[in-house]
Amino acid sequence: MENRLDKKCQACEYGDVAPFSIKEAKQYLQKISLWQLSACGKKISRTFDFKGFYKTMAFVNAVAWVANSEGHHPDMEISFNRCIVHFTTHAVGGLTENDFICAAKVDALLS
């Protein structure tokens, strides 16, 4: 597995990509700290805490920019000082490398 920051998301809508098994997802998860794999193995999530609404919204906007650049969009839960980011590949009903690429790029926003 190479560095996720150097990779770009690939289109999955054409049915030629299979979702990761839980074992594969756990292998990829080792490269992105603080992200959690859902019990069903179909989603990864991370909670980001901030000091105030403005910083939270700045992060949300940065995540939106990354997601749009990659063509791979997360689900987000946003509150005053917290954002929970969830990645899954809806087109295949589970996780693909795209989710881990985007998670690494979201992490890089704060490094």
ZICORRA-V297797 format. One record per residue. N is the residue number from 1. RES is the residue in three letters. PHI is phi as a letter, one per 30 degrees, with the letter a starting at -180 (none if undefined). Layout:
N;RES;PHI / N;RES;PHI
This chain:
1;MET;none / 2;GLU;d / 3;ASN;e / 4;ARG;d / 5;LEU;d / 6;ASP;d / 7;LYS;c / 8;LYS;c / 9;CYS;d / 10;GLN;c / 11;ALA;d / 12;CYS;c / 13;GLU;d / 14;TYR;c / 15;GLY;i / 16;ASP;c / 17;VAL;c / 18;ALA;c / 19;PRO;d / 20;PHE;d / 21;SER;d / 22;ILE;d / 23;LYS;d / 24;GLU;d / 25;ALA;d / 26;LYS;d / 27;GLN;d / 28;TYR;d / 29;LEU;d / 30;GLN;d / 31;LYS;d / 32;ILE;b / 33;SER;d / 34;LEU;i / 35;TRP;d / 36;GLN;c / 37;LEU;c / 38;SER;d / 39;ALA;e / 40;CYS;d / 41;GLY;i / 42;LYS;c / 43;LYS;a / 44;ILE;c / 45;SER;b / 46;ARG;b / 47;THR;c / 48;PHE;c / 49;ASP;c / 50;PHE;b / 51;LYS;c / 52;GLY;j / 53;PHE;d / 54;TYR;e / 55;LYS;d / 56;THR;d / 57;MET;d / 58;ALA;d / 59;PHE;d / 60;VAL;e / 61;ASN;d / 62;ALA;d / 63;VAL;d / 64;ALA;d / 65;TRP;d / 66;VAL;e / 67;ALA;d / 68;ASN;d / 69;SER;d / 70;GLU;c / 71;GLY;i / 72;HIS;b / 73;HIS;c / 74;PRO;d / 75;ASP;c / 76;MET;b / 77;GLU;c / 78;ILE;b / 79;SER;b / 80;PHE;e / 81;ASN;b / 82;ARG;a / 83;CYS;b / 84;ILE;c / 85;VAL;c / 86;HIS;b / 87;PHE;c / 88;THR;a / 89;THR;c / 90;HIS;e / 91;ALA;d / 92;VAL;c / 93;GLY;i / 94;GLY;l / 95;LEU;c / 96;THR;b / 97;GLU;e / 98;ASN;e / 99;ASP;d / 100;PHE;d / 101;ILE;d / 102;CYS;d / 103;ALA;d / 104;ALA;d / 105;LYS;d / 106;VAL;d / 107;ASP;e / 108;ALA;d / 109;LEU;d / 110;LEU;c / 111;SER;c
